[in-house]
Amino acid sequence: MDDQSSPKPAIPVTPEKYQKLTEQYTPKPTVIKNVVLAFIVGGIICSIGQIIINLFISLGLARLEASTAATATMIFIGALLTGLGIYDEIGKFAGAGSIVPVTGFANSIVSPAMEFRREGYVMGVGAKLFTVAGPVLVYGIATSIVVGFAYYLLH
Amino acid sequence: MNLKRLGNQTVVFANPPVILSSYSVVGPKEGQGPLGKSFDKVWKDGINGEKSWEVAESKMLQEAMQGAMDQASIQKEQIDFMLAGDLLNQIISSNFTARQIALPFIGLYGACSTMALGLAVGSMLIDGGFAKKILVGVSSHHDTAERQFRLPTEQGSQRALSAQWTVTGAGSVLLSSSGVGPRITSATIGKVIDFAVKDVNNMGAAMAPAVADTILNHFQDIQLQPTDYSLIASGDLGGVGLGLACELLKQSGIDTGTNFTDCGVLIYDHTQDVHAGGSGCGCSSVVFAGDILQRIKAGELTKVMLVGSGALHSSTSALQGESIPGIGHAVVIEK
């Protein structure tokens, strides 16, 4: 029962070797399937957007105004589908196809709003609203400023 | 003087504590899984009419712990200590359950290994003569874990194929110094092992070395082999982690054979879209409190090793680029 002299066995694998083993045992992402599904679903979402733009133009709006109104409509649809618990199911299936369009942006704002309302409207919804979209906004706006400067200088 | 200590990490109980009763409560997804019938109670939805998922998780744990007492017809006044743990910050599910049950309370945090840790600590308290009856309870909830560790639940994104699904479930076990039932004969307390896995979507890979290390040390300490056990079940390694743990043990000279499985692999089937399997404290606790104990009582299993597996990181440490330390605790249960 004396434990002082007991051998201390250890796994004969180094972390570097383990990393290789992990790669070997971890299933590879189904890239082709994901890309195809993202292309199809993203395409469908954008086609719906285009149909709405055409509809607004046929109702007498100018092209730019029709685009703005269609974007607002798509945001509304994305938010509604999130609220109904459907958008996350689409997202599971479509991946980037439903994240990249503006409906995905609506989903990224509405889902934390739903999630954190139990922590109150100030420190819950207010503070957590941009947990997902925040980085996109920060770097999206920062990039557009850089592009704007470049455009100004080149012209 | 260390009469009950064997080797480096193992304790062997002189008067092995008895598992008087157990109780498991799960969410609907677990109820639909292959082990659905083995659970004592299946909730229709994850929130059960409560105002938040956190409150629901705490209620679930309370139901499981009350259920274990009721099954053994034991009043709470007869219980010396309550041991509980969960995954939420400051183990709030357990704290709020302890507030309701109002027993002398020892809070535990071993991440997903907490059931095995609770059984080990509880057995030591009983065999050490510090308690006659101990109630152990552990819970996890898919939605509370998702929002704490990952993304809002309605966020539409794809999960990695190596990612696991946090089990909504609470399991409770009542330990006693005397009585009839399966007995906990030994326990091996694990060391924290970190093989530099940083991918939070591959928790099984992060925990597999710790589980393998604990199993290796258990066999070394107690001088037995995998074939001496009718079942060795890890807590929540999932498909990826189980494969890796087998590989590590093989390279350490231990053939795990066909008796080595994982609660996270057992709890769901492939049609449930959980990717690598179940995870969370609830995973091993409900599979143990349900299926495994029933099979021991039925005589189908005679000697079982449960190796709880825990990933000891936080969302802060993961964001700061720290790797995920793992731990594995083993308890041996005999009919």
Interface residues (C-beta under 8 A of the other chain):
Chain A: M1 D3 S6 P7 K8 P9 A10 I11 P12 V13 P15 Y18 Q19 L21 T22 Y25 T26 P27 K28 P29 T30 N34 T82 G85 Y87 D88 E89 I90 G91 K92 A94 G95 S98 I99 G104 N107 S108 V110 S111 P112 M114 E115 F116 R118 T131 V132
Chain B: N2 L3 R5 L6 G7 N8 K51 S52 R147 L151 P152 T153 E154 Q155 G156 S157 Q158 R159 A160 L161 S162 D194 F195 A196 V197 N202 A205 P209 A212 D213 L216 N217 Q220 D221 V240 G243 L244 E247 L248 Q251 S252 D273 A276
